[in-house]
Amino acid sequence: MEEAKKENDKQTQSGYIKAIIPGKGFGFITGDDGIDYFFHAQGVITPDFNQLREGMSVDFLATDGKKGPKGIGIVTK
């Protein structure tokens, strides 16, 4: 039940790629709200994860991950 609640708590956010760890397949986005969001390669819609660069502007869905704020549905602007 708690997992279903988390799925409904998504909010569209804008931000930029703060860091990418290509060998691990994840990175971090700093949202316009000042919060850092973890993201995994599987959460990237466009472009491909390997084409992301630090500083790129993105839109994403902010949600609560197991270990803190998480970004999914990531698209570049």
N, CA, C and O of each residue as an XYZ file, in Angstrom:
308
protein
N       0.820     -1.188      0.000
C       0.000      0.000      0.000
C       0.871      1.261      0.000
O       0.563      2.225     -0.701
N       1.943      1.258      0.774
C       2.846      2.403      0.834
C       3.487      2.667     -0.523
O       3.657      3.823     -0.911
N       3.846      1.601     -1.256
C       4.454      1.755     -2.577
C       3.476      2.413     -3.544
O       3.880      3.247     -4.355
N       2.205      2.053     -3.472
C       1.193      2.668     -4.342
C       1.061      4.150     -4.027
O       0.888      4.958     -4.940
N       1.139      4.520     -2.772
C       1.066      5.926     -2.384
C       2.237      6.697     -2.976
O       2.054      7.804     -3.483
N       3.431      6.132     -2.918
C       4.612      6.792     -3.464
C       4.473      7.023     -4.962
O       4.892      8.065     -5.466
N       3.897      6.076     -5.676
C       3.715      6.225     -7.114
C       2.815      7.415     -7.430
O       2.988      8.055     -8.467
N       1.868      7.720     -6.567
C       0.942      8.818     -6.804
C       1.511     10.169     -6.392
O       0.902     11.199     -6.682
N       2.648     10.193     -5.731
C       3.238     11.426     -5.222
C       4.227     12.062     -6.198
O       5.051     12.875     -5.780
N       4.170     11.720     -7.474
C       5.097     12.255     -8.464
C       4.740     13.693     -8.812
O       3.567     14.050     -8.925
N       5.781     14.513     -8.979
C       5.608     15.901     -9.384
C       6.582     16.209    -10.509
O       7.748     15.818    -10.459
N       6.091     16.919    -11.535
C       6.971     17.326    -12.624
C       7.906     18.422    -12.130
O       7.476     19.386    -11.497
N       9.187     18.259    -12.426
C      10.215     19.204    -11.997
C      11.120     19.539    -13.183
O      11.165     18.812    -14.175
N      11.823     20.632    -13.062
C      12.895     20.989    -13.981
C      14.177     21.082    -13.177
O      14.147     21.298    -11.966
N      15.302     20.920    -13.853
C      16.589     21.015    -13.180
C      17.709     20.796    -14.173
O      17.544     20.983    -15.379
N      18.864     20.392    -13.636
C      20.015     20.130    -14.500
C      20.783     18.923    -13.971
O      20.716     18.583    -12.790
N      21.514     18.288    -14.883
C      22.322     17.129    -14.501
C      23.506     17.633    -13.671
O      24.340     18.398    -14.155
N      23.560     17.197    -12.435
C      24.638     17.614    -11.533
C      25.858     16.707    -11.689
O      26.992     17.183    -11.738
N      25.619     15.412    -11.766
C      26.720     14.446    -11.871
C      26.227     13.180    -12.550
O      25.066     12.794    -12.416
N      27.135     12.541    -13.284
C      26.839     11.275    -13.942
C      27.958     10.298    -13.589
O      29.139     10.638    -13.659
N      27.572      9.090    -13.212
C      28.529      8.032    -12.927
C      28.271      6.931    -13.958
O      27.545      5.976    -13.681
N      28.878      7.067    -15.169
C      28.557      6.162    -16.279
C      28.828      4.694    -15.989
O      28.044      3.837    -16.396
N      29.904      4.387    -15.304
C      30.239      2.993    -15.017
C      29.234      2.304    -14.120
O      29.119      1.079    -14.131
N      28.512      3.084    -13.348
C      27.507      2.539    -12.424
C      26.094      2.672    -12.981
O      25.172      2.025    -12.484
N      25.911      3.508    -14.017
C      24.598      3.660    -14.630
C      23.633      4.524    -13.850
O      22.421      4.313    -13.901
N      24.167      5.507    -13.121
C      23.281      6.427    -12.411
C      23.900      7.807    -12.321
O      25.036      8.021    -12.744
N      23.149      8.734    -11.773
C      23.631     10.099    -11.609
C      22.722     10.884    -10.695
O      21.867     10.322    -10.011
N      22.917     12.195    -10.691
C      22.136     13.082     -9.830
C      21.692     14.309    -10.605
O      22.430     14.847    -11.431
N      20.475     14.736    -10.322
C      19.896     15.947    -10.891
C      19.682     16.913     -9.743
O      19.202     16.526     -8.677
N      20.039     18.175     -9.960
C      19.651     19.211     -9.002
C      18.396     19.866     -9.554
O      18.415     20.471    -10.626
N      17.314     19.739     -8.817
C      16.045     20.314     -9.242
C      16.028     21.818     -9.017
O      16.809     22.348     -8.227
N      15.131     22.499     -9.719
C      14.972     23.939     -9.516
C      14.553     24.259     -8.082
O      14.663     25.400     -7.635
N      14.070     23.239     -7.364
C      13.698     23.410     -5.960
C      14.901     23.303     -5.027
O      14.756     23.439     -3.812
N      16.112     23.055     -5.597
C      17.330     22.967     -4.796
C      17.622     21.586     -4.246
O      18.651     21.386     -3.600
N      16.749     20.641     -4.485
C      16.928     19.273     -3.987
C      17.700     18.453     -5.015
O      17.474     18.592     -6.217
N      18.616     17.594     -4.545
C      19.330     16.676     -5.417
C      18.550     15.368     -5.505
O      18.167     14.789     -4.489
N      18.322     14.910     -6.742
C      17.566     13.697     -7.014
C      18.471     12.656     -7.636
O      19.178     12.939     -8.603
N      18.453     11.460     -7.090
C      19.144     10.314     -7.670
C      18.382      9.896     -8.924
O      17.155      9.989     -8.955
N      19.083      9.440     -9.951
C      18.397      8.816    -11.080
C      19.223      7.657    -11.608
O      20.450      7.657    -11.514
N      18.538      6.677    -12.160
C      19.164      5.505    -12.748
C      19.013      5.589    -14.261
O      18.090      6.234    -14.757
N      19.903      4.949    -14.989
C      19.867      4.960    -16.455
C      18.497      4.542    -16.990
O      18.057      5.063    -18.015
N      17.823      3.620    -16.321
C      16.513      3.159    -16.765
C      15.451      4.246    -16.659
O      14.394      4.133    -17.280
N      15.714      5.303    -15.880
C      14.760      6.388    -15.723
C      14.874      7.465    -16.790
O      14.108      8.429    -16.784
N      15.823      7.310    -17.705
C      16.045      8.306    -18.755
C      15.217      7.936    -19.985
O      15.309      6.819    -20.495
N      14.406      8.891    -20.455
C      13.602      8.652    -21.653
C      14.356      9.096    -22.889
O      14.533      8.315    -23.824
N      14.801     10.341    -22.904
C      15.535     10.847    -24.065
C      16.463     11.977    -23.640
O      16.027     12.826    -22.862
N      17.669     12.045    -24.080
C      18.316     11.091    -24.986
C      18.722      9.845    -24.218
O      18.334      9.674    -23.062
N      19.483      8.990    -24.837
C      20.029      7.815    -24.178
C      20.916      8.253    -23.006
O      21.548      9.308    -23.061
N      20.957      7.444    -21.953
C      21.763      7.759    -20.772
C      23.192      8.146    -21.135
O      23.752      9.076    -20.553
N      23.779      7.442    -22.086
C      25.177      7.699    -22.464
C      25.383      9.045    -23.151
O      26.522      9.488    -23.297
N      24.313      9.698    -23.573
C      24.407     11.002    -24.218
C      24.209     12.158    -23.240
O      24.386     13.319    -23.610
N      23.846     11.852    -22.004
C      23.674     12.912    -21.006
C      25.024     13.503    -20.621
O      26.035     12.802    -20.579
N      25.025     14.789    -20.343
C      26.235     15.488    -19.907
C      25.894     16.362    -18.714
O      24.779     16.869    -18.593
N      26.867     16.528    -17.838
C      26.679     17.399    -16.683
C      26.334     18.806    -17.160
O      26.927     19.314    -18.112
N      25.376     19.423    -16.493
C      24.946     20.770    -16.833
C      23.750     20.828    -17.769
O      23.159     21.895    -17.939
N      23.373     19.697    -18.388
C      22.214     19.686    -19.292
C      20.937     19.999    -18.509
O      20.754     19.535    -17.384
N      20.061     20.792    -19.125
C      18.746     21.075    -18.531
C      17.808     19.917    -18.823
O      17.772     19.398    -19.938
N      17.050     19.517    -17.810
C      16.140     18.377    -17.951
C      14.806     18.656    -17.255
O      14.710     19.490    -16.355
N      13.795     17.934    -17.703
C      12.519     17.824    -17.006
C      12.429     16.392    -16.522
O      12.948     15.483    -17.171
N      11.773     16.179    -15.383
C      11.675     14.831    -14.827
C      10.524     14.767    -13.831
O       9.980     15.791    -13.418
N      10.171     13.557    -13.461
C       9.180     13.355    -12.416
C       9.927     13.097    -11.116
O      10.774     12.207    -11.040
N       9.610     13.877    -10.106
C      10.235     13.719     -8.793
C       9.372     12.786     -7.956
O       8.155     12.951     -7.878
N      10.009     11.816     -7.339
C       9.298     10.877     -6.486
C      10.183     10.501     -5.301
O      11.360     10.861     -5.258
N       9.622      9.790     -4.360
C      10.380      9.327     -3.209
C      10.929      7.943     -3.503
O      10.169      6.994     -3.695
N      12.254      7.831     -3.536
C      12.895      6.531     -3.723
C      13.108      5.869     -2.369
O      12.771      6.440     -1.331
N      13.664      4.671     -2.383
C      13.919      3.938     -1.135
C      14.898      4.669     -0.228
O      14.811      4.580      0.997
N      15.847      5.408     -0.853
C      16.888      6.075     -0.059
C      16.806      7.589     -0.122
O      17.722      8.270      0.338
N      15.730      8.133     -0.681
C      15.595      9.582     -0.767
C      14.979     10.014     -2.091
O      14.441      9.183     -2.822
N      15.049     11.295     -2.406
C      14.438     11.818     -3.629
C      15.008     11.140     -4.882
O      16.212     10.910     -4.993
N      14.104     10.829     -5.822
C      14.502     10.110     -7.033
C      13.839     10.766     -8.248
O      12.683     11.184     -8.189
N      14.589     10.846     -9.342
C      14.058     11.363    -10.600
C      13.821     10.234    -11.584
O      14.662      9.348    -11.743
N      12.660     10.270    -12.250
C      12.333      9.294    -13.290
C      11.739     10.031    -14.481
O      11.416     11.215    -14.378
N      11.592      9.355    -15.598
C      10.992      9.967    -16.784
C      11.770     11.179    -17.266
O      11.175     12.193    -17.629
N      13.095     11.086    -17.275
C      13.971     12.215    -17.552
C      14.061     12.495    -19.049
O      14.328     11.596    -19.846
N      13.837     13.747    -19.415
C      13.981     14.200    -20.808
C      14.760     15.512    -20.810
O      14.593     16.344    -19.918
N      15.608     15.690    -21.816
C      16.347     16.950    -21.919
C      15.449     18.009    -22.531
O      14.488     17.705    -23.237
N      15.785     19.261    -22.242
C      15.012     20.388    -22.789
C      15.577     20.814    -24.111
O      15.065     21.747    -24.730
